[in-house]
């Protein structure tokens, strides 16, 4: 006797059943829709539209160049121990990394609360919102990368495989670490809204905790052998890798600049930091999964 039609049906699963971040990218159409709507809303009603994404970073670079390199000579005098060639490029390369991370961390922390209406009404992976925030931050970082690439080319930069690998490794650290923190703090912010303020306060220190407005050489001069502990900060490592990608190639002697201003084991440390960031992302996913069932009721 043949089995009944009901017996052939697969077992029912909850509408919100998913496999964490894997399910987010499996439902890429939802992710693409959310990213597109977020980007569109930012420039809605403006005359220049998407051009603002290029205009604002260009103006910011010109401002930093004039203030730090022309007006106060932040790069130091040529030949001095504190001289930093093309300091404006050094600064903006670090700024790109810091901007991407802080936008991912800050926006990701607020993402669940900001999209409470969608979370309460629709069954979808809740990791979708921190991931979308990270992709939006990456989308707005692209114009900054285009601008610094153009300026670097004018200054003699020639892209090399080692530099490109350094940039990719740096952004790999930023993506994994930023997303890990965004997952944990986004769900924490659902339970206690103070966490968004805590994150805003923490990210204010990011600019000063990485070699952006000062080179890593200054840390070595000031702290000597204790400078190695400074590099335990994954963000500092990521900034140095992005600077290796763009800034060193604009100097007169890139090899000498890298030997003077960058740690010798830059790539080894970068690989370790990437591994740690990925491990933190796995832990963040576990924490998020355990707490996400309580998200709708707390929203």
PyMOL commands that set and color helices and strands:
alter all, ss='L'
color gray80, all
select helices_A, chain A and resi 5-8+21-26+28-42+49-71+87-114+116-121+127-154+161-191+194-204+206-208+216-230+234-246+248-250+254-261+266-298
alter helices_A, ss='H'
color red, helices_A
deselect
rebuild
show_as cartoon
